[in-house]
């Protein structure tokens, strides 16, 4: 499968992105990475590759320009990151060969908050959301607006984040599940744990990443 590197021309900036569409893709998942990360995140790319092998397209992009990323505060500006994700989603829906495919989000760390806030914005346009070690609690005030089936995945040893996810889980009124992976820490760096994340995500997307 070929990775196409593209420039995403938004209203104020041009962002870099990588899109992979398998033949007869059943849908496409947009990745929203966490603070200090980028489209080159090795963890997100591993998850993306497993999705691609199962016929699911992936779109990884930088939410910030290189200059913006030098300002540490921008990495935690959920309002800015959410607006970038929303505008990029509109761009994808309007200007690419993926525009007719069912659309999902995959959010990691703080990226889960922007993914859920964007899902609340788009409502039924977004078919499924998966959060990996996420901070969905940072989107608490808008979680009741999310209609996309949402899967929260947390490491069993990531105790503070488990509590944050339980708080968010209770606020969600859509189809939802929370999976705790035993023996995993926040980044799922332990052998085989990231693969477990991928398998759970694939199962979720195959079930819900479909057009009505």
LINGI-V332838 format. One record per backbone hydrogen bond with DSSP energy under -1.0 kcal/mol. NH is the residue of the N-H (numbers start at 1). CO is the residue of the C=O. Records with the same first field share a line. If there is no record, write none. Layout:
NH = CO ; CO
This chain:
4 = 19
6 = 17
8 = 15
10 = 13
15 = 8
17 = 6
18 = 60
19 = 4
20 = 58
25 = 22
26 = 55
28 = 102
29 = 57
30 = 104
31 = 59
32 = 106
37 = 34
41 = 38
45 = 41
46 = 42
47 = 43
48 = 44
49 = 45
50 = 46
51 = 47
52 = 48
53 = 49
54 = 51
55 = 52
56 = 51
57 = 27
58 = 20
59 = 29
60 = 18
62 = 16
69 = 65
71 = 68
74 = 71
75 = 72
76 = 73
77 = 74
78 = 76
81 = 77
82 = 78
83 = 79
84 = 80
85 = 81
86 = 82
87 = 83
88 = 84
89 = 85
90 = 86
91 = 87
92 = 88
93 = 89
94 = 90
95 = 91
99 = 96
101 = 98
104 = 28
105 = 128
106 = 30
107 = 130
108 = 32
109 = 132
111 = 108
112 = 109
114 = 110
115 = 111
116 = 112
117 = 113
118 = 114
119 = 115
120 = 116
121 = 117
122 = 118
123 = 119
125 = 122
126 = 123
127 = 103
129 = 149
130 = 105
131 = 151
132 = 107
133 = 153
135 = 109
138 = 135
139 = 136
140 = 137
142 = 139
145 = 142
146 = 143
150 = 175
151 = 129
152 = 177
153 = 131
154 = 179
156 = 181
157 = 184
158 = 155
159 = 157
162 = 158
163 = 159
164 = 160
165 = 161
166 = 162
167 = 163
168 = 164
169 = 165
170 = 166
172 = 168
177 = 150
179 = 152
181 = 154
184 = 181
188 = 185
193 = 190
196 = 192
197 = 193
198 = 194
199 = 195
200 = 196
201 = 197
202 = 198
203 = 199
204 = 200
205 = 201
206 = 202
207 = 203
208 = 204
209 = 205
210 = 208
